[in-house]
Amino acid sequence: MKKNDSPEKILELLKNARNIALFTHSRPDGDAIGSTLALKSALERMGKKAFAFCDTEIGHKYNSLGFGKFFSDTPRGNFDLYVALDCGDSGRLGDLSEFFLKQTNTLSIDHHYSHISFSKYNYVVDCSSTCELVYKLLKLSGTEIDAESARLLYIGLSTDTGNFSHSNTTSEVFAIVSSLAEKGIDIADLYDKLYASSRFERTRLLGRVLGRIRHYYDGRLCLIYVTKEDFDATGTKKDDTEGFIDYAINVEGARIGVSICEHSPNVYKVSMRSKGENISEVCAHFGGGGHVQAAGCMISGFFEDVVDKLLKAVRDIVWTDL
Amino acid sequence: MKKNDSPEKILELLKNARNIALFTHSRPDGDAIGSTLALKSALERMGKKAFAFCDTEIGHKYNSLGFGKFFSDTPRGNFDLYVALDCGDSGRLGDLSEFFLKQTNTLSIDHHYSHISFSKYNYVVDCSSTCELVYKLLKLSGTEIDAESARLLYIGLSTDTGNFSHSNTTSEVFAIVSSLAEKGIDIADLYDKLYASSRFERTRLLGRVLGRIRHYYDGRLCLIYVTKEDFDATGTKKDDTEGFIDYAINVEGARIGVSICEHSPNVYKVSMRSKGENISEVCAHFGGGGHVQAAGCMISGFFEDVVDKLLKAVRDIVWTDL
């Protein structure tokens, strides 16, 4: 990773620019959208022109919160400064990656530990969220954080910490959120919209899937699966299974949670979570990969054979003492 | 409600006492346990004797966090001061109510809006949690909040705000939690233990129930039900259905969520939630009651007749324009 520039230098870059292009990653999450739009709003209040770009559409959840209209997918004309927000590497910019890399006056604002430098200037700090970094820049600049910016920054801090449940939820995160909440945020309403609501069809699908949850190895491994028949019967799609794997890993006593989703006939997408066991190695065995506690792979075969192969790999690689 | 005494007066009472009995409500939740044990710990560090009493056992979740051992159900001997924590009325003390009301030097520390005065001294403020009030007393007293007390107060603040998701989550709540987190709290681990973990059998029961979720009135009312057969088939009990109704009210477009649980042959316990519709009136129609947005009642009859009666009552009382 390239050496960071100081927050003061970053602020100077932003202050000296008049026409700024802000980029964030494909299929943007709450932190990508929140950090980009909060910075856009602050720059505009500083009298500048600022435009937000993303190569994909804003998903249903954030679009229904009204954020889709602020993004465009095709940057036209010239800008003084090109800023990438919440992108751990240039590939995260998707179709806009090539355009961004052609520019000279580029800046990255990002919180990913694994950030690979691709900008001329960098403000990359391993912390809860890119919104935390934008908050600090705005405080340093003396720019007032208005109610809508507070809401945007809150969304990023909340979503990237799992609504204050992950280990990246620090004392500083709570202090920032306290100061944002002072501006007036309807926290209960936002929680409903960000986390609680689920389509009727998705709830039915979840029911089908959890009704047949399995456990192996004395409950140390819990497994759920979703078939094409499930999608057809409930009118759902793969996207609707987001978060289902949490139910497997959250079973009391489970150390490994597995979700198997039918991708095409006799081809299954496997997602794994663990409480510390290195399941990345298990997925690598099948040509996949990921992190120690969250990984994935594809396995071909008849469903019950796929389950057998996977259980054998877990026993061979993780629980060799069993 | 009786006029409050000042926090300074409350502190003086605590400081003047040497042998203090702390009481909290039956089937104590995170705020009851957290506020009682954090105050107990602080008083002990102030050189006093402090004992915690509760008429019921500490539930599985909090017992597995190690808190059960600090409570007893039978106060013996004499105390200088008797403190009730997190009790909106004396009835909340259950079997210990009579004993508490016989005493003269009594104090209530409580955050319930609807508090009915039953103590000589009162520190009753409508806020997030009793833990918020204990935190303020400890700050005012200058007593250091150690790591374990911070964890206890965090538990109360987190559980009574739905892990920072309800409308009682104020800027001040976040500021307090920020200061507690500085003492070192394993937030992710605590979240897992308080909210994420579910017995395997309960997860299967949830699956059975959600797999047949119903909707009525163009999706404005979502309904789930649990029968004795479900409990038998999954090895679960009524306690395992806690939180199930959230899945009904959280369906997109739902204004009313209903959960019907078989109580005994042809007798059903109905729980209702709403997004503002007055369902307390619907439950009152069947001899039950509760709050505008959360109420319950018992209805007898064959299951489908119970559903019909309930739907008719909703239409007659809430959605008369349908």
Interface residues (C-beta under 8 A of the other chain):
Chain A: G162 N163 F164 S165 H166 S167 T169 T170 S171 E172 V173 F174 A175 V177 S178 S179 A181 E182 D186 I187 A188 Y191 D192 Y195 A196 S197 S198 R199 F200 T203 R204 L206 G207 R208 V209 L210 G211 R212 I213 H215 G219 C222 D246 Y247 N250 V251 E252 G253 A254
Chain B: G162 N163 F164 S165 H166 S167 T169 T170 S171 E172 V173 F174 A175 V177 S178 S179 A181 E182 D186 I187 A188 Y191 D192 Y195 A196 S197 S198 R199 F200 T203 R204 L206 G207 R208 V209 L210 G211 R212 I213 H215 G219 C222 D246 Y247 N250 V251 E252 G253 A254
